[in-house]
Amino acid sequence: MHKRNNKPSRLLNLALTHRLHKAPRFVQSFAIEQVFNDTARRCKGSSALIVIYKTGLTTRLMQRIAKNTAQPATVFLNQANIKKNRCPIRWFNHSHEISRCGHGTLAAALFLKKWQGFSPNTFYTKTGEVFETRIHQRALQLQLTTIDSTEVQTEVLLQQAIPASIVQSYKTAEINGYSTLMINSDQPLKTLAINTAQLQYYPNAVIVLQQRQTAYQNTQWHFRYFAPYYGVDEDSATGSAICIIAPIIKQYTEQTHGQLFQDSVAGATINYRLKNSNVIIS
């Protein structure tokens, strides 16, 4: 199991608060929380800006706050709901509202557990999607619903963007979904130069997945996540993609739990376990 940074969340400094223009009068607290980091593997994981806001913070102002931060995701929680069992949640990157964000939700739950002693049991989105939290061996985990993929023929655009031999291709939807490409192990995934400029015109997030053997003949799964169409060239650490990856791995090898390694520049280690139609991550 990887080690998590247990230091208290760092409150944003005053200079950053000033850069958020009119936001402070609507905001109760800012904090940064890190997830999926692994000191043993030198993986930095990813972080999210957590914003606890008062009534009156508009969508436009939320996007302005997210645009003015260095964090890959900004999470917004209304102070009136954070002590309830069910809490609405919204996420933004620098240019868009995000439809689902596993790492941001886990970061929010971890921050609330430190800040007020507990986290809501359930976070839910405007579209009704549910993210549940749970405690296992004193560790906070996030439970998400899995998303099934269909095996498809590899599209020419993806073949051109990914300089590797593609073994199998999967899709959850034609648009606004996820496309997963399983590549061979000839070249380490981390070293592949993916053409993200070409992926700007592709209306799905793209997951590149690779199975590798270690020196001890153990199997490891590595992946990278790209979403230029939605304003993110490559995500440094993602939780939501595990909803798609875990069922594919089970279909391919019958493996239902283990570690996944995200081979972004920062690197991330994600523990996962399939349970019925859900995946639990930490």
ROBALO-665890 format. One record per residue: residue number from 0; residue in three letters; x, y, z of N, C-alpha, C in turn. Coordinates in Angstrom, 2 decimals. Last residue first. Layout:
REM residues N
- NUM,ALA,X,Y,Z,X,Y,Z,X,Y,Z
...
This chain:
REM residues 282
- 281,SER,-8.33,4.16,-3.38,-7.68,4.93,-2.33,-6.26,5.25,-2.77
- 280,ILE,-11.55,2.89,-4.44,-10.20,3.37,-4.69,-9.66,4.12,-3.48
- 279,ILE,-13.73,0.47,-5.60,-13.31,1.21,-4.41,-11.86,1.60,-4.60
- 278,VAL,-16.36,0.17,-7.87,-14.92,0.07,-7.66,-14.56,0.98,-6.49
- 277,ASN,-19.34,-1.82,-8.42,-18.62,-0.65,-7.93,-17.12,-0.91,-7.91
- 276,SER,-20.90,-4.01,-8.80,-20.86,-3.03,-9.89,-20.17,-1.74,-9.46
- 275,ASN,-18.90,-5.98,-6.82,-20.14,-6.00,-7.59,-20.03,-5.00,-8.74
- 274,LYS,-16.07,-4.40,-6.46,-17.07,-4.99,-5.58,-18.42,-4.86,-6.27
- 273,LEU,-12.60,-4.15,-7.05,-13.95,-4.26,-7.60,-14.86,-4.94,-6.59
- 272,ARG,-10.26,-1.92,-5.82,-10.90,-3.23,-5.61,-12.30,-3.18,-6.19
- 271,TYR,-7.05,-0.25,-5.87,-8.45,-0.41,-6.26,-8.95,-1.82,-5.94
- 270,ASN,-4.72,2.37,-5.43,-5.20,1.06,-4.99,-6.67,0.93,-5.37
- 269,ILE,-2.54,4.09,-7.43,-3.94,4.02,-7.01,-4.28,2.57,-6.64
- 268,THR,-0.03,6.40,-7.80,-0.30,5.01,-7.44,-1.70,4.94,-6.85
- 267,ALA,1.43,8.52,-10.29,0.43,8.27,-9.25,0.29,6.77,-9.03
- 266,GLY,3.31,11.17,-11.84,3.16,9.79,-11.41,2.13,9.64,-10.30
- 265,ALA,4.12,13.47,-13.16,4.10,13.44,-11.69,4.06,12.01,-11.17
- 264,VAL,3.84,12.60,-15.81,5.11,13.17,-15.36,5.20,13.12,-13.84
- 263,SER,2.05,9.43,-15.64,2.18,10.84,-16.00,3.53,11.34,-15.53
- 262,ASP,1.27,6.69,-15.32,2.62,7.07,-15.78,2.67,8.49,-16.34
- 261,GLN,-0.23,5.27,-12.66,-0.46,6.27,-13.69,0.88,6.88,-14.06
- 260,PHE,-0.80,2.04,-11.81,0.25,3.04,-11.84,-0.01,4.00,-13.00
- 259,LEU,-2.78,0.27,-9.50,-2.65,0.82,-10.85,-1.64,1.96,-10.79
- 258,GLN,-2.98,-2.69,-7.57,-2.51,-1.32,-7.74,-2.46,-0.97,-9.22
- 257,GLY,-5.94,-4.63,-6.83,-4.50,-4.44,-6.93,-4.13,-2.97,-6.97
- 256,HIS,-8.56,-6.79,-8.10,-8.02,-5.80,-7.16,-6.51,-5.69,-7.37
- 255,THR,-9.32,-8.64,-9.96,-10.37,-7.78,-9.40,-9.85,-6.74,-8.41
- 254,GLN,-8.53,-10.33,-12.95,-8.02,-9.63,-11.77,-9.07,-8.64,-11.28
- 253,GLU,-9.24,-11.46,-15.34,-10.01,-11.87,-14.16,-9.48,-11.25,-12.87
- 252,THR,-8.11,-10.36,-17.64,-7.27,-11.25,-16.82,-8.00,-11.86,-15.62
- 251,TYR,-10.09,-8.96,-19.08,-8.89,-9.41,-19.77,-8.12,-10.47,-18.97
- 250,GLN,-12.04,-8.26,-17.28,-12.43,-8.97,-18.50,-11.23,-9.62,-19.17
- 249,LYS,-10.47,-6.84,-15.46,-11.15,-8.07,-15.04,-11.54,-8.91,-16.25
- 248,ILE,-9.73,-4.67,-17.07,-8.69,-5.57,-16.56,-9.32,-6.90,-16.12
- 247,ILE,-12.27,-3.52,-17.43,-11.52,-4.01,-18.59,-10.44,-5.00,-18.15
- 246,PRO,-12.98,-2.73,-14.81,-13.75,-3.78,-15.49,-13.03,-4.35,-16.71
- 245,ALA,-10.83,-0.76,-14.39,-10.97,-1.96,-13.56,-11.81,-3.05,-14.23
- 244,ILE,-11.24,1.39,-16.25,-10.08,0.50,-16.34,-10.30,-0.81,-15.60
- 243,ILE,-13.54,2.75,-15.44,-13.49,2.14,-16.77,-12.39,1.09,-16.83
- 242,CYS,-12.99,3.62,-12.91,-14.31,3.05,-13.17,-14.35,2.31,-14.50
- 241,ILE,-10.61,4.90,-13.18,-10.56,3.54,-12.65,-11.91,2.85,-12.83
- 240,ALA,-11.15,7.50,-13.89,-10.81,6.56,-14.96,-10.78,5.11,-14.48
- 239,SER,-11.45,8.87,-11.49,-12.65,8.47,-12.23,-12.35,7.45,-13.32
- 238,GLY,-8.90,9.57,-10.61,-9.61,8.49,-9.94,-10.78,7.97,-10.76
- 237,THR,-5.71,10.51,-11.85,-7.16,10.50,-12.00,-7.78,9.32,-11.28
- 236,ALA,-3.07,12.65,-12.24,-3.59,11.55,-11.42,-5.11,11.60,-11.47
- 235,SER,-2.53,14.36,-14.39,-1.41,13.80,-13.62,-1.84,12.62,-12.75
- 234,ASP,-3.87,14.27,-17.63,-4.14,14.37,-16.20,-3.02,13.69,-15.43
- 233,GLU,-3.07,16.18,-20.43,-2.86,14.92,-19.72,-3.07,15.14,-18.23
- 232,ASP,-4.76,18.36,-21.34,-3.91,17.57,-22.23,-3.65,16.20,-21.63
- 231,VAL,-7.91,19.35,-20.82,-6.80,18.76,-20.06,-5.97,17.90,-21.00
- 230,GLY,-10.16,20.24,-22.22,-9.29,21.23,-21.59,-8.14,20.68,-20.78
- 229,TYR,-11.54,18.33,-23.55,-12.20,18.91,-22.38,-11.27,19.84,-21.60
- 228,TYR,-9.82,17.48,-25.47,-11.12,17.99,-25.92,-11.85,18.71,-24.79
- 227,PRO,-7.75,16.33,-23.99,-7.57,17.67,-24.59,-8.89,18.30,-25.03
- 226,ALA,-7.35,14.17,-22.03,-8.66,14.75,-22.33,-8.52,16.16,-22.91
- 225,PHE,-5.78,11.15,-21.05,-5.73,12.37,-21.87,-7.16,12.86,-22.14
- 224,TYR,-3.82,9.15,-19.00,-5.17,9.67,-19.23,-5.09,11.03,-19.93
- 223,ARG,-2.19,5.97,-18.79,-2.14,7.42,-18.88,-3.51,7.90,-19.35
- 222,PHE,-1.18,3.10,-16.82,-2.07,3.83,-17.72,-1.71,5.31,-17.74
- 221,HIS,-0.28,-0.29,-16.06,0.08,1.13,-16.14,-0.91,1.82,-17.08
- 220,TRP,-0.19,-3.11,-14.07,-0.96,-2.35,-15.05,-0.62,-0.87,-14.93
- 219,GLN,1.96,-5.91,-13.74,1.56,-4.58,-13.32,0.79,-3.92,-14.45
- 218,THR,2.69,-9.18,-12.70,2.01,-8.33,-13.68,1.65,-6.99,-13.05
- 217,ASN,5.91,-10.48,-11.93,4.59,-10.04,-11.50,4.00,-9.14,-12.57
- 216,GLN,8.49,-11.22,-12.43,7.43,-11.85,-13.22,6.03,-11.57,-12.68
- 215,TYR,10.34,-9.67,-11.26,9.94,-10.87,-10.51,8.76,-11.57,-11.16
- 214,ALA,10.52,-7.51,-12.89,11.68,-8.41,-12.86,11.36,-9.71,-12.13
- 213,THR,7.13,-7.37,-14.23,8.25,-6.88,-13.44,9.41,-7.88,-13.51
- 212,GLN,5.37,-6.80,-17.22,5.92,-7.78,-16.29,7.09,-7.16,-15.54
- 211,ARG,2.43,-4.83,-17.97,3.87,-5.05,-17.98,4.25,-6.12,-16.95
- 210,GLN,-0.09,-3.51,-19.95,0.24,-4.57,-19.00,1.73,-4.86,-19.11
- 209,GLN,-1.53,-0.32,-20.38,-0.45,-1.25,-20.72,-0.22,-2.24,-19.58
- 208,LEU,-3.65,2.09,-21.88,-3.45,1.07,-20.85,-2.39,0.06,-21.30
- 207,VAL,-4.86,5.25,-22.15,-3.91,4.32,-22.76,-3.45,3.37,-21.66
- 206,ILE,-7.88,6.85,-22.58,-7.06,6.11,-21.61,-6.15,5.17,-22.39
- 205,VAL,-9.35,9.87,-23.39,-8.59,8.73,-23.92,-7.71,8.14,-22.82
- 204,ALA,-12.61,11.29,-23.62,-11.35,11.16,-22.89,-10.67,9.87,-23.37
- 203,ASN,-13.90,12.27,-26.83,-13.88,11.38,-25.68,-12.58,11.58,-24.91
- 202,PRO,-13.81,13.64,-29.33,-14.78,14.01,-28.28,-14.95,13.00,-27.15
- 201,TYR,-10.93,14.97,-30.68,-11.56,13.69,-30.39,-12.48,13.85,-29.17
- 200,TYR,-9.40,17.11,-31.13,-10.59,16.99,-31.97,-11.36,15.70,-31.70
- 199,GLN,-7.22,16.84,-29.53,-8.10,17.98,-29.27,-9.42,17.86,-30.04
- 198,LEU,-5.52,14.90,-30.43,-6.64,14.46,-29.60,-7.59,15.60,-29.24
- 197,GLN,-3.53,16.34,-31.64,-4.48,15.62,-32.49,-5.71,15.19,-31.69
- 196,ALA,-2.17,17.22,-29.41,-2.75,18.21,-30.32,-3.80,17.55,-31.22
- 195,THR,-1.09,14.95,-28.30,-2.28,15.52,-27.66,-2.94,16.59,-28.54
- 194,ASN,0.41,12.34,-29.18,0.09,13.58,-29.90,-1.21,14.17,-29.35
- 193,ILE,2.70,10.99,-26.87,1.32,11.01,-27.37,1.04,12.36,-28.02
- 192,ALA,5.45,9.40,-26.71,5.10,10.79,-27.01,3.72,10.81,-27.67
- 191,LEU,6.25,7.16,-24.10,5.56,7.39,-25.37,5.21,8.87,-25.53
- 190,THR,7.28,6.62,-21.62,8.17,7.27,-22.59,7.48,7.58,-23.92
- 189,LYS,5.34,5.27,-20.18,5.77,6.58,-19.69,6.57,7.35,-20.74
- 188,LEU,5.16,2.76,-21.36,4.11,3.75,-21.61,4.57,5.15,-21.25
- 187,PRO,8.02,1.27,-22.80,7.32,1.74,-21.59,6.34,2.86,-21.91
- 186,GLN,7.44,-0.82,-25.60,8.04,0.41,-25.10,7.30,0.85,-23.85
- 185,ASP,6.13,-3.30,-25.79,7.44,-3.11,-26.43,8.18,-1.89,-25.88
- 184,SER,3.67,-4.15,-24.89,4.67,-3.75,-23.89,6.05,-3.52,-24.48
- 183,ASN,0.76,-2.80,-26.62,1.71,-3.85,-26.25,2.80,-3.28,-25.34
- 182,ILE,-2.22,-1.17,-25.24,-1.07,-1.25,-26.14,-0.14,-2.38,-25.70
- 181,MET,-5.57,-0.47,-25.29,-4.58,-1.33,-24.67,-3.43,-1.53,-25.66
- 180,LEU,-7.43,2.33,-24.91,-6.58,1.64,-25.88,-5.54,0.83,-25.12
- 179,THR,-10.64,3.56,-24.42,-9.48,2.92,-23.80,-8.73,2.12,-24.85
- 178,SER,-12.58,6.40,-24.24,-12.01,5.41,-25.15,-10.74,4.88,-24.51
- 177,TYR,-15.52,7.63,-22.74,-14.12,7.25,-22.58,-13.75,6.23,-23.65
- 176,GLY,-17.65,10.36,-23.62,-17.39,9.13,-22.87,-15.90,8.90,-22.74
- 175,ASN,-18.54,12.21,-25.47,-18.66,12.50,-24.03,-18.52,11.25,-23.17
- 174,ILE,-19.49,9.81,-27.99,-19.05,11.15,-27.58,-19.31,11.31,-26.08
- 173,GLU,-19.88,7.06,-27.94,-19.29,7.68,-29.13,-18.76,9.08,-28.82
- 172,ALA,-18.83,5.24,-24.99,-19.81,6.01,-25.76,-19.10,6.62,-26.96
- 171,THR,-16.85,3.60,-24.14,-18.07,3.63,-23.34,-19.19,4.34,-24.08
- 170,LYS,-14.72,1.40,-25.99,-15.42,2.67,-25.86,-16.59,2.52,-24.90
- 169,TYR,-11.48,-0.02,-26.75,-12.79,-0.07,-26.09,-13.38,1.34,-26.06
- 168,SER,-9.13,-2.10,-28.43,-9.73,-0.78,-28.22,-11.13,-0.95,-27.64
- 167,GLN,-5.98,-3.82,-28.28,-7.43,-3.80,-28.24,-7.91,-2.39,-27.96
- 166,VAL,-3.34,-3.18,-29.09,-3.79,-4.58,-29.02,-5.31,-4.67,-29.07
- 165,ILE,-1.46,-1.04,-30.98,-2.67,-1.12,-30.17,-3.24,-2.54,-30.25
- 164,SER,1.80,-0.08,-30.86,0.93,-1.11,-31.41,-0.26,-1.31,-30.47
- 163,ALA,2.23,3.50,-30.85,2.46,2.16,-30.29,1.50,1.19,-30.96
- 162,PRO,1.77,6.45,-30.73,2.85,5.76,-31.46,3.20,4.41,-30.84
- 161,ILE,-1.24,7.88,-31.18,-0.55,7.02,-30.20,0.49,6.15,-30.92
- 160,ALA,-2.37,9.24,-33.28,-1.98,10.00,-32.09,-1.12,9.19,-31.12
- 159,GLN,-3.05,7.35,-35.17,-2.08,8.38,-35.53,-1.55,9.11,-34.30
- 158,GLN,-4.96,5.89,-33.82,-3.76,5.20,-34.30,-2.66,6.21,-34.62
- 157,LEU,-6.89,7.86,-33.54,-6.20,7.36,-32.35,-4.93,6.61,-32.73
- 156,LEU,-7.71,8.19,-36.19,-7.16,9.33,-35.46,-6.38,8.87,-34.24
- 155,VAL,-8.76,5.64,-36.79,-7.53,6.11,-37.45,-6.90,7.25,-36.67
- 154,GLU,-9.87,3.57,-34.09,-10.08,4.65,-35.05,-8.75,5.18,-35.56
- 153,THR,-10.13,0.11,-33.71,-9.36,1.32,-33.39,-9.54,2.36,-34.48
- 152,GLN,-13.31,-1.34,-33.10,-12.14,-1.20,-33.96,-11.44,0.12,-33.63
- 151,VAL,-14.18,-2.23,-29.67,-14.43,-1.61,-30.98,-13.16,-1.68,-31.83
- 150,GLU,-15.87,-3.44,-26.84,-14.70,-3.56,-27.71,-15.05,-3.06,-29.11
- 149,THR,-17.32,-1.24,-24.51,-17.54,-2.19,-25.60,-16.29,-2.24,-26.45
- 148,SER,-17.42,-0.89,-20.92,-16.93,-0.52,-22.25,-17.26,-1.62,-23.24
- 147,ASP,-19.17,0.26,-18.02,-18.80,-0.80,-18.96,-18.37,-0.22,-20.30
- 146,ILE,-18.17,1.64,-15.05,-18.74,1.97,-16.36,-18.24,0.93,-17.36
- 145,THR,-18.96,1.43,-11.53,-18.16,1.10,-12.71,-18.92,1.45,-13.99
- 144,THR,-19.34,3.94,-9.10,-20.00,2.96,-9.96,-19.14,2.70,-11.19
- 143,LEU,-17.07,4.21,-6.33,-17.69,4.75,-7.54,-18.34,3.61,-8.31
- 142,GLN,-15.88,5.10,-3.19,-16.56,4.06,-3.97,-17.32,4.70,-5.12
- 141,LEU,-12.90,5.81,-1.53,-13.98,6.34,-2.35,-14.56,5.21,-3.19
- 140,GLN,-11.70,5.72,1.89,-11.76,5.23,0.51,-12.95,5.84,-0.20
- 139,LEU,-9.51,6.32,4.52,-10.71,6.76,3.82,-10.63,6.32,2.37
- 138,ALA,-8.39,3.93,6.89,-8.11,4.70,5.66,-9.42,5.08,4.98
- 137,ARG,-8.94,2.24,8.96,-8.67,3.65,9.28,-8.35,4.52,8.06
- 136,GLN,-9.82,-0.03,7.58,-8.55,-0.05,8.31,-8.03,1.38,8.53
- 135,HIS,-11.86,2.01,5.77,-11.36,0.63,5.84,-9.97,0.65,6.45
- 134,ILE,-14.68,3.96,5.34,-13.44,3.81,6.11,-13.08,2.33,6.15
- 133,ARG,-16.02,5.62,2.45,-16.04,4.55,3.44,-14.70,4.50,4.14
- 132,THR,-18.21,7.49,0.30,-16.97,7.34,1.06,-17.14,6.22,2.08
- 131,GLU,-19.53,7.54,-3.04,-19.66,7.20,-1.63,-18.29,7.08,-0.97
- 130,PHE,-21.04,9.43,-5.41,-19.70,9.00,-4.97,-19.79,8.76,-3.47
- 129,VAL,-23.46,9.43,-8.00,-23.16,9.32,-6.58,-21.74,8.81,-6.36
- 128,GLU,-25.21,11.58,-10.22,-24.19,10.56,-10.02,-23.71,10.61,-8.56
- 127,GLY,-26.99,13.64,-10.70,-27.43,12.54,-9.86,-26.42,11.44,-9.66
- 126,THR,-26.17,15.88,-11.96,-26.83,14.87,-12.80,-27.26,13.64,-12.01
- 125,LYS,-24.86,17.26,-10.01,-26.09,17.85,-10.52,-26.88,16.84,-11.36
- 124,THR,-23.68,14.66,-7.72,-23.53,15.70,-8.74,-24.90,16.24,-9.16
- 123,TYR,-22.82,13.91,-4.30,-23.59,13.69,-5.52,-23.51,14.91,-6.43
- 122,PHE,-21.31,11.97,-1.77,-21.27,13.20,-2.56,-22.06,12.92,-3.84
- 121,THR,-21.86,10.47,1.36,-22.16,10.49,-0.07,-21.98,11.89,-0.63
- 120,ASN,-21.10,10.83,3.94,-21.05,9.47,3.41,-21.19,9.44,1.89
- 119,PRO,-18.93,13.63,4.70,-20.23,13.07,4.32,-20.07,11.65,3.77
- 118,SER,-16.35,13.09,7.16,-16.75,13.44,5.80,-18.17,12.96,5.56
- 117,PHE,-15.02,14.53,10.21,-15.72,13.50,9.45,-16.03,14.02,8.05
- 116,GLY,-13.55,16.61,11.30,-13.59,15.33,12.01,-14.31,14.21,11.29
- 115,GLN,-13.16,18.91,9.94,-14.31,18.88,10.85,-14.49,17.53,11.54
- 114,TRP,-10.62,18.54,8.73,-11.08,19.88,9.10,-12.20,19.84,10.13
- 113,LYS,-10.26,15.85,8.08,-9.27,16.54,8.92,-9.86,17.81,9.52
- 112,LYS,-12.54,15.40,6.55,-12.27,14.51,7.69,-11.26,15.16,8.64
- 111,LEU,-12.21,17.29,4.55,-13.29,17.45,5.51,-13.08,16.58,6.74
- 110,PHE,-9.99,16.16,3.16,-9.89,17.47,3.81,-10.97,17.64,4.88
- 109,LEU,-11.08,13.74,2.23,-9.93,13.72,3.14,-9.79,15.05,3.89
- 108,ALA,-13.09,14.73,0.52,-13.44,13.90,1.67,-12.31,13.86,2.70
- 107,ALA,-11.54,16.10,-1.39,-12.52,16.82,-0.58,-12.89,16.04,0.68
- 106,ALA,-10.08,13.97,-2.50,-9.37,15.07,-1.83,-10.32,15.85,-0.91
- 105,LEU,-12.16,12.52,-3.65,-11.38,11.91,-2.57,-10.63,12.99,-1.79
- 104,THR,-12.93,14.43,-5.58,-13.87,14.00,-4.55,-13.15,13.37,-3.37
- 103,GLY,-10.65,14.65,-7.17,-11.15,15.82,-6.47,-12.11,15.46,-5.35
- 102,HIS,-10.44,12.08,-8.21,-9.37,12.56,-7.33,-9.82,13.79,-6.55
- 101,GLY,-12.86,11.87,-9.72,-12.59,10.99,-8.59,-11.55,11.55,-7.64
- 100,CYS,-15.13,13.68,-11.23,-13.73,13.84,-10.81,-13.48,13.03,-9.54
- 99,ARG,-17.22,14.62,-13.92,-16.94,13.67,-12.84,-15.45,13.74,-12.51
- 98,SER,-17.42,16.96,-15.42,-18.62,16.17,-15.20,-18.44,15.13,-14.10
- 97,ILE,-16.16,20.17,-14.69,-15.86,18.76,-14.92,-17.10,17.94,-14.58
- 96,GLU,-16.28,23.22,-16.43,-16.80,22.43,-15.31,-16.61,20.96,-15.66
- 95,HIS,-13.17,24.49,-17.82,-14.48,23.85,-17.91,-14.95,23.35,-16.55
- 94,SER,-10.63,25.58,-17.43,-11.47,26.12,-18.50,-12.89,25.58,-18.53
- 93,HIS,-9.27,24.43,-15.33,-8.98,25.84,-15.64,-9.93,26.44,-16.68
- 92,ASN,-11.96,22.49,-13.89,-10.55,22.66,-14.24,-10.36,24.11,-14.67
- 91,PHE,-14.20,21.93,-11.15,-13.83,22.71,-12.33,-12.34,22.52,-12.60
- 90,TRP,-16.96,20.31,-9.57,-15.53,20.38,-9.85,-15.30,21.19,-11.13
- 89,ARG,-19.24,20.00,-6.81,-18.95,20.45,-8.18,-17.44,20.57,-8.33
- 88,ILE,-21.63,18.26,-4.81,-20.24,18.58,-5.12,-20.14,19.04,-6.57
- 87,PRO,-23.85,17.82,-2.00,-23.61,18.10,-3.42,-22.17,18.56,-3.64
- 86,CYS,-23.93,15.25,0.38,-23.43,16.60,0.09,-23.25,16.78,-1.41
- 85,ARG,-25.35,13.48,3.01,-25.30,13.63,1.55,-24.94,15.08,1.22
- 84,ASN,-25.09,13.93,5.71,-24.65,12.64,5.18,-24.51,12.68,3.66
- 83,LYS,-23.76,17.25,6.48,-24.84,16.31,6.20,-24.27,14.99,5.67
- 82,LYS,-21.82,19.11,6.62,-22.04,18.31,7.83,-23.17,17.29,7.66
- 81,ILE,-21.90,20.46,4.21,-20.73,19.62,4.48,-20.86,18.78,5.75
- 80,ASN,-23.95,22.23,3.59,-24.16,20.80,3.33,-23.04,19.89,3.81
- 79,ALA,-23.31,24.85,3.93,-24.57,24.40,4.53,-24.75,22.89,4.43
- 78,GLN,-21.07,25.32,2.41,-20.89,25.15,3.86,-22.16,24.61,4.54
- 77,ASN,-20.76,23.55,-0.60,-21.50,24.57,0.14,-21.41,24.29,1.63
- 76,LEU,-17.82,23.06,-2.39,-18.76,22.47,-1.45,-19.45,23.60,-0.69
- 75,PHE,-15.87,22.51,-5.23,-16.73,23.46,-4.52,-17.77,22.71,-3.69
- 74,VAL,-12.55,22.08,-6.28,-13.77,21.43,-5.78,-14.57,22.45,-4.97
- 73,THR,-10.51,22.14,-9.05,-11.01,22.92,-7.93,-12.38,22.37,-7.55
- 72,ALA,-7.61,20.63,-10.44,-9.05,20.60,-10.19,-9.38,21.46,-8.98
- 71,PRO,-4.95,21.29,-10.70,-5.64,20.72,-11.86,-7.14,20.64,-11.69
- 70,GLN,-3.91,24.49,-9.37,-4.37,23.12,-9.16,-5.10,22.58,-10.39
- 69,ALA,-3.30,27.11,-9.51,-2.36,26.20,-10.16,-2.81,24.74,-10.05
- 68,THR,-6.03,29.37,-10.26,-5.23,28.53,-9.37,-4.29,27.65,-10.18
- 67,ASN,-7.78,30.74,-11.88,-6.70,31.49,-11.25,-5.86,30.68,-10.26
- 66,LYS,-9.77,29.00,-12.66,-8.84,29.49,-13.68,-7.61,30.14,-13.05
- 65,ALA,-11.24,28.73,-10.31,-10.48,27.58,-10.84,-9.43,28.02,-11.84
- 64,ILE,-12.40,31.30,-10.18,-11.52,30.82,-9.12,-10.63,29.70,-9.64
- 63,ARG,-13.96,31.26,-12.50,-12.89,32.24,-12.36,-11.89,31.82,-11.29
- 62,GLN,-15.79,29.25,-11.89,-14.85,29.03,-12.99,-13.69,30.01,-12.92
- 61,MET,-17.13,30.55,-9.79,-16.43,29.27,-9.55,-15.39,29.02,-10.64
- 60,LEU,-18.27,32.62,-11.20,-17.22,32.93,-10.23,-16.44,31.67,-9.85
- 59,ARG,-20.14,31.20,-12.74,-19.13,32.03,-13.40,-17.97,32.33,-12.46
- 58,THR,-21.75,30.11,-10.74,-20.96,29.23,-11.60,-19.84,30.00,-12.28
- 57,THR,-21.52,32.14,-7.71,-22.11,31.72,-8.98,-21.19,30.77,-9.73
- 56,LEU,-22.16,32.20,-4.40,-21.05,31.97,-5.33,-21.61,31.38,-6.62
- 55,GLY,-24.34,32.22,-2.73,-24.08,33.42,-3.53,-22.94,33.26,-4.52
- 54,THR,-23.58,30.72,0.38,-24.57,30.96,-0.67,-24.24,32.26,-1.41
- 53,LYS,-20.06,30.03,0.75,-21.35,30.45,1.26,-22.31,30.63,0.09
- 52,TYR,-17.80,27.20,0.36,-18.37,28.51,0.01,-19.72,28.75,0.67
- 51,ILE,-14.75,25.81,0.36,-15.99,25.77,1.14,-16.64,27.15,1.00
- 50,VAL,-12.77,24.35,-1.97,-13.40,25.63,-1.63,-14.70,25.37,-0.88
- 49,ILE,-9.75,22.83,-2.52,-11.07,22.63,-1.92,-11.61,23.99,-1.49
- 48,LEU,-7.78,21.95,-5.15,-8.15,23.09,-4.31,-9.57,22.85,-3.82
- 47,ALA,-5.91,18.94,-5.25,-7.09,19.70,-5.62,-7.26,20.86,-4.65
- 46,SER,-3.23,17.01,-6.69,-3.86,17.78,-5.62,-5.08,18.50,-6.16
- 45,SER,-1.60,13.85,-7.26,-2.23,15.09,-7.70,-2.87,15.77,-6.51
- 44,GLY,1.52,12.14,-7.28,0.07,12.13,-7.28,-0.50,13.42,-7.83
- 43,LYS,4.22,11.80,-7.21,3.69,12.99,-6.56,2.16,12.98,-6.47
- 42,CYS,6.17,9.02,-6.62,4.99,9.51,-7.32,4.40,10.69,-6.54
- 41,ARG,8.25,7.47,-5.67,8.50,8.85,-6.09,7.37,9.39,-6.97
- 40,ARG,7.66,5.14,-4.51,7.80,5.11,-5.97,8.09,6.50,-6.55
- 39,ALA,7.49,5.97,-1.87,8.38,4.85,-2.21,8.65,4.79,-3.71
- 38,THR,5.51,7.94,-1.87,6.91,8.33,-1.68,7.88,7.22,-2.08
- 37,ASP,2.88,8.62,-3.66,3.56,7.40,-3.20,5.05,7.71,-3.08
- 36,ASN,-0.41,10.03,-3.99,1.04,10.17,-3.95,1.65,8.91,-3.31
- 35,PHE,-3.18,10.17,-4.02,-2.52,9.21,-4.91,-1.01,9.40,-4.99
- 34,VAL,-3.62,13.67,-3.18,-4.04,12.27,-3.21,-3.16,11.48,-4.18
- 33,GLN,-3.77,16.66,-1.18,-3.06,15.81,-2.13,-3.55,14.37,-2.02
- 32,GLU,-5.47,19.76,-0.95,-5.33,18.38,-0.47,-4.71,17.51,-1.57
- 31,ILE,-5.76,23.05,0.16,-5.23,22.16,-0.87,-5.03,20.78,-0.26
- 30,ALA,-8.48,25.32,0.87,-7.41,24.40,1.28,-6.98,23.57,0.09
- 29,PHE,-10.45,28.01,2.09,-9.73,27.39,0.97,-8.73,26.40,1.56
- 28,SER,-13.66,28.99,3.42,-12.32,28.43,3.58,-11.78,27.90,2.26
- 27,GLN,-15.86,30.60,2.70,-15.54,30.40,4.12,-14.11,29.91,4.29
- 26,VAL,-16.66,33.04,0.29,-15.92,31.82,0.62,-15.60,31.75,2.11
- 25,PHE,-17.64,35.39,-0.59,-18.54,34.24,-0.68,-17.92,32.96,-0.12
- 24,ARG,-15.59,37.15,-0.35,-16.79,37.44,0.44,-17.81,36.31,0.38
- 23,PRO,-13.59,36.13,-2.17,-13.49,35.94,-0.71,-14.77,36.22,0.08
- 22,ALA,-14.18,36.78,-5.00,-14.56,35.51,-4.39,-14.56,35.50,-2.86
- 21,LYS,-13.43,38.91,-6.48,-14.53,39.12,-5.54,-14.89,37.86,-4.75
- 20,HIS,-10.19,37.80,-6.92,-11.09,38.93,-7.19,-12.18,39.05,-6.10
- 19,LEU,-8.23,36.06,-6.42,-9.53,35.50,-6.71,-10.62,36.57,-6.78
- 18,ARG,-5.98,37.26,-5.57,-6.08,37.01,-7.01,-7.46,36.48,-7.39
- 17,HIS,-6.27,37.21,-2.82,-6.47,38.48,-3.52,-6.64,38.26,-5.02
- 16,THR,-5.61,34.52,-2.38,-6.96,34.99,-2.10,-7.25,36.30,-2.81
- 15,LEU,-2.90,34.57,-2.95,-3.80,33.83,-3.83,-5.23,34.29,-3.62
- 14,ALA,-2.01,36.13,-0.79,-1.78,36.58,-2.17,-2.72,35.88,-3.13
- 13,LEU,-2.56,34.59,1.46,-3.36,35.79,1.21,-3.21,36.27,-0.22
- 12,ASN,-2.50,31.03,0.74,-1.98,32.27,1.29,-2.80,33.47,0.83
- 11,LEU,-4.56,28.31,1.73,-4.01,29.18,0.69,-3.57,30.50,1.29
- 10,LEU,-3.51,25.90,4.07,-4.43,26.97,3.71,-3.78,27.87,2.68
- 9,ARG,-2.75,22.60,3.51,-2.17,23.94,3.59,-3.21,24.97,3.19
- 8,SER,-3.86,19.95,5.60,-3.98,20.69,4.35,-3.45,22.11,4.53
- 7,PRO,-1.47,18.21,7.66,-2.69,19.00,7.50,-2.68,19.76,6.18
- 6,LYS,-0.01,15.15,6.43,0.14,16.49,6.97,-1.14,17.27,6.76
- 5,ASN,-0.06,12.68,5.31,-1.01,12.94,6.39,-0.83,14.31,7.02
- 4,ASN,0.17,11.32,2.23,0.63,12.49,2.98,-0.41,12.84,4.03
- 3,ARG,0.28,7.79,2.27,-0.41,9.04,1.95,0.17,10.15,2.80
- 2,LYS,2.01,5.15,0.74,1.87,6.06,1.87,1.17,7.33,1.42
- 1,HIS,0.48,2.26,-0.72,1.32,3.44,-0.77,1.03,4.33,0.43
- 0,MET,0.85,-1.20,0.00,0.00,0.00,0.00,0.88,1.24,0.00
